[in-house]
Amino acid sequence: MEKKGAEQLLQTLGDFTSKENWDNFFKIRGNDDSFEWYAEWSELRDPLLAQLSADAPPGGAPASETSAGTPMQILVPGCGNSRLSEHLYDLGFKDITNIDFSKVVISDMLRRNVRARPGMRWRVMDMTAMQFMDETFDAVIDKGGLDALMEPKLGPKLGNQYLSEVKRVLKSGGRFVCLTLAESHVLSLLFSKFRFGWKISLHAIPQKQSSKPSLQTFLVVAGKESSMILHQITTSISHSSLSCDGSQARGLNEALENENNIRKEFINGSDILYSLEDLRLGAKGDLGELSPGRRIQLTLGEDGCSRFMYRAVILDSKEQSGPFSYHSGVFLVPKNRAHEWLFSSEEGQWLVVVNSKAARLIMVLLDSSHTSASMDEIQKDLSPLVKQLEPVKGGNGAQIPFMMASDGLKQRKTVYQVTSPLTGPIIVEDVTYESIDEDSRCISPSEDPIFRRLIFHRTEGLVQSEALLTKQGSLMKIGEKDWKKGKSSSKSRKKVNRRGNELHAPLLDEVNNHLKIRHNYLASSYHNGIISGFMLISTYLETVASTGRTVKAVVIGLGAGLLPMFLHGCMPFLDIEVVELDPVVLNLAKDYFGFTEDARLKVHLADGVHFVREVVNPSVSHLNDKSRKHPSPGRNLAMDSDGKGTTNIDILIIDVDSSDSRSGMTCPAADFVEESFLSTVKESLSEKGLFVINLVSRSPAVKDMVVTRMKVVFSHLFSLQLEEDVNQVLFALPTEVCISEDSFPDAAVRFEKLLQLDHPKQSQKIIDVTKKIKCLK
């Protein structure tokens, strides 16, 4: 009856971390009724002894002794009423300490063993906060204890604390022997906690043959080394040694493969994120000492130890001697400025270090997970974390100063919010800036210029489009949100942040009814960059314009429609087709950014990749624009250089964001840089055509990959890196004959003559950018 009750209690135990639940469980079972988690002793004996005797001294010495010939000191945390330690004691391992937080079970086990095994020690103790000195034990044997702490609904806090304690109490050369079901979330934590200075192996515990696959027990062994060398995880597991069900095997294999890939990147010196624990172990040298020019990317915080996780960069000034204003300092980068060149590139980060006058700067890049917290809360959360990164020498014990990049916003008003089934949350907002460029000031000399911004939440609040508003008639829909004025220390210029103090300011409410988008002005620098590349085919454009013919331009990605509207206004010889997948985006462009269609500017609601393929082979794809009375792509005849009709594209611009961050690109989606698609693009272009891609990625490897693919396909490739942005604009030409860099000045002059703009400074901005275009092939 008692056994039946115990099994029922086990099934309803619920929280495996509850001391009260375990006390009740052990009271029901009694001190003579052992309960074995996972494998029985007959299954464990040989593999467990093999690990414990691996370092036994030569000459037939007992396995229970260390290589120094002293008795092996063993700790069994979360011992429960298992007979594991009793079996080990009977085999000669006499120096065993058992701990459990249940006073009931420790009392029972002490009574059960006091006479038969007098040398065995039993202590009531929390395994996540052990009361032992550092480096006390030669081996720690865990049978299901870590798994019990790692219930998914509770998160990794307790498991993380426990493993930190295991690492602390183990001697150098000691071993952590963990019996586990090897669930992926358990292995993920276990592997990451034992990287530098540990050697890990993974083994399967044989189990009795059964007609029905069941959960199998595995043995993870982590050996503590004196060096900080990082090893790949080894395993003795083969397909024949697995008798578990498919899902358990898949989870184990995936966790092992993922961790070994991470370790391979570490070993190869890849630019990856270290953990604070990795750095404390010496993965990148002694953090207590300043090392001029050292740069380390890392993650700060962990579940249970801090409220948030943070991505950070440690930068030790390249100057060995100051004068420094700060021995160490923290620089917070708001979410929507993290993409900017100054904060996302290594070169830009070193400039921030110089300006901060800090010997060591810890740059913390905030993201969407921090949106709900105030800057005071973030600083409080970060302070104990960054304190661990402070150099030992030179500090006076004072609190580390916090600095922050200002967003430069004076005012912000949410004009409209909507959630699209395809794009997700989208925001339209009006803003004024604390400081603006000279060109914007010239257009609105008497007051602060007002800008309207389109923001997709899925790209970390990156501003997709930005337009200048002017008082030229009533056009725009006006939102009803209150104006908000943010503190300069809590937002960035490109940040979508719903926090801030409400300001009932009449300034923009009074003029909002008379605002109109200025379509002959480009507020986004990368738009200027895209158009500057037209200089590469200026001779062709000049020929077409002089004969009254049209150039066929296709823009994939509408956004707010600002780029196609600008092109439509300043180059009347362009016949523009825009491809946009999301009808919600099209409606926003029309309702809030003044986008309009006419005979020379049309929109297709379609997939961009399919659209281009349809140009090459109309039978391949079927465009989803039945709801619109627009022709299929390529059906409007443009003219080639000989005056003959052609359905090919003269200028193809890819300016779309990516919905999948796993590609490493914010723009474009990965499909647009596949080599097969690039080949289709080349085939779709006219002989004198131009292909343009707006590439946004923080990864140099991803950028190099895209450039390499484009070099394979196209005869000539050019690049424009905008200093103030992370954007890189790539231009490709399909023709074998190409303009040389020596001819760029003349080509720029020809191109400038083609631009029909009211404001001469706008033309000059575009032409100035042409000087930064570099030939890659």
JORA-V880350 format. One record per backbone hydrogen bond with DSSP energy under -0.5 kcal/mol. NH is the residue of the N-H (numbers start at 1). CO is the residue of the C=O. Records with the same first field share a line. If there is no record, write none. Layout:
BEGIN
NH: CO ; CO
END
This chain:
BEGIN
5: 1
6: 2
7: 3
8: 4
9: 5
10: 6
11: 7
12: 8
13: 10
15: 13
16: 14
18: 15
19: 17
22: 18
23: 19
24: 20
25: 21
26: 22
27: 23
28: 24
29: 25
30: 26
33: 30
34: 32
37: 35
43: 40
44: 40
45: 41
48: 44
49: 45
50: 46
51: 47
52: 48
53: 49
54: 51
56: 53
57: 66
61: 57
65: 62
66: 70
69: 66
72: 64
74: 72 ; 95
75: 139
76: 97
77: 75
78: 99
79: 76 ; 99
82: 79
87: 83
88: 84
89: 85
90: 86
91: 87
92: 89
93: 88
94: 92
96: 94
97: 74
98: 121
99: 76
100: 123
103: 101
106: 102
107: 103
108: 104
109: 105
110: 106
111: 107
112: 108
113: 109
114: 110
117: 113
118: 115
120: 117
121: 96
123: 98
125: 100 ; 123
127: 125
129: 126
135: 168
136: 169
137: 169
138: 73
139: 73
140: 175
141: 75
142: 140 ; 177
143: 141
144: 142 ; 179
148: 144
149: 145
150: 146 ; 147
151: 148
154: 151
155: 151 ; 152
160: 156
161: 157
162: 158
163: 159
164: 160
165: 161
166: 162
167: 163
168: 164
169: 165
170: 166
171: 137
173: 224
174: 171
175: 138
176: 222
177: 140 ; 175
178: 176 ; 220
179: 142 ; 177
180: 178 ; 218
186: 183
187: 183
188: 184
189: 185
190: 186
191: 187
192: 188
193: 189
194: 190 ; 191
197: 229
198: 195
199: 223
200: 198
201: 221
202: 234
203: 219
205: 217
206: 204
213: 211
214: 243
218: 180
219: 203
220: 178 ; 218
221: 201 ; 219
222: 176 ; 220
223: 199 ; 221
224: 174
225: 197 ; 223
231: 198 ; 229
234: 200
236: 202
237: 202
241: 238
242: 238 ; 239
243: 241
249: 245
250: 246
251: 247
252: 248
253: 249
254: 250
255: 251
256: 252
257: 253
258: 254
259: 255
260: 256
261: 257
262: 258
263: 259
264: 260
265: 261
266: 262
267: 263
268: 264
269: 266
270: 265
272: 270
274: 297
276: 299
279: 275
280: 276
281: 277
282: 279
283: 278
284: 285
285: 282
287: 285
289: 286
293: 316
294: 291
296: 314
298: 312
299: 274
300: 310
304: 306
305: 302
306: 302
310: 300
311: 365
312: 298 ; 310
313: 363
314: 296
315: 313 ; 361
316: 294
317: 315 ; 359
325: 357
326: 357
329: 360
330: 401
331: 362
332: 330 ; 403
333: 364
334: 332
337: 334
338: 334 ; 335
340: 337
343: 340
344: 340
345: 341
349: 345
350: 346
351: 347
352: 348
353: 349
354: 350
355: 351
356: 352
357: 353 ; 354
358: 353
359: 326
360: 327
361: 315
362: 329
363: 313 ; 361
364: 331 ; 362
365: 311 ; 363
366: 333 ; 364
370: 367
371: 368
373: 370
378: 374
379: 375
380: 376
381: 377
382: 378
383: 379
384: 380
385: 382
386: 382
387: 383
388: 384 ; 385
389: 386
390: 387
392: 288
393: 288
395: 392
401: 328
403: 330
405: 332
407: 491
410: 432
411: 432
412: 484
413: 430
415: 413 ; 428
416: 428
418: 426
420: 418 ; 424
424: 420
426: 418
427: 455
428: 416
429: 453
430: 413
431: 451
432: 411
434: 408
441: 437
442: 438
443: 439
444: 440
445: 442
447: 444
450: 469
451: 431
452: 467
453: 429
454: 465
455: 427
456: 462
457: 425 ; 455
459: 456
460: 457
461: 456
462: 459
464: 454 ; 462
465: 454
467: 452
469: 450
470: 516
472: 470 ; 514
475: 515
476: 515
477: 591
481: 414
484: 412
485: 501
486: 484
490: 487
491: 487
493: 406
495: 492
497: 495
501: 485
503: 483
505: 503
509: 505
510: 506
511: 507
512: 508
514: 511
515: 512
516: 470
518: 468
519: 517
521: 518
523: 466 ; 521
525: 523
527: 524
528: 524
529: 525
530: 526
531: 527
532: 528
533: 529 ; 530
534: 531
535: 532
536: 533
537: 534
538: 535
541: 537
542: 538
543: 539
544: 540
545: 541
546: 542
547: 543 ; 544
548: 545
549: 544
551: 573
553: 551 ; 575
554: 651
555: 577
556: 554 ; 653
557: 555 ; 579
561: 558
565: 561
566: 562
567: 563
568: 564
569: 565
570: 566
571: 567
574: 571
575: 551
576: 574 ; 600
577: 553
578: 602
579: 555
580: 578 ; 604
583: 581
586: 582
587: 583
588: 584
589: 585
590: 586
591: 587
592: 588
593: 588 ; 589
594: 590
595: 589
598: 601
601: 598
602: 576
604: 578
606: 580 ; 604
611: 607
612: 608
613: 609
614: 610
615: 611
616: 612
617: 613
620: 617
621: 617
625: 623
628: 625
630: 628
635: 632
637: 635
638: 636 ; 646
639: 550
640: 644
643: 640
646: 638
649: 684
650: 552
651: 552
652: 690
653: 554 ; 651
654: 692
655: 556 ; 653
658: 666
661: 659
663: 660
664: 661
666: 696
667: 696
668: 656
672: 669
673: 670
674: 671
678: 674
679: 675
680: 676
681: 677
682: 678
683: 679
684: 680
685: 681
686: 649
689: 686
690: 650
691: 732
692: 652
693: 730
694: 654
695: 693 ; 728
696: 667 ; 694
697: 726
699: 664
700: 698
703: 699
704: 700
705: 701
706: 702
707: 703
708: 704
709: 705
710: 706
711: 707
712: 708
713: 709
714: 710
715: 733
716: 733
718: 731
719: 774
720: 729
722: 720 ; 727
723: 721
725: 722
728: 695
729: 720
730: 693 ; 728
731: 718
732: 691
733: 716
743: 740
744: 741
747: 743
748: 744
749: 745
750: 746
751: 747
752: 748
753: 749
754: 750 ; 751
755: 751 ; 752
756: 570
757: 755
760: 758
762: 759
763: 759
764: 760
765: 761
766: 762
767: 763
768: 764
769: 765
770: 766
771: 767 ; 768
772: 769
773: 770
774: 719
776: 717
777: 717
END
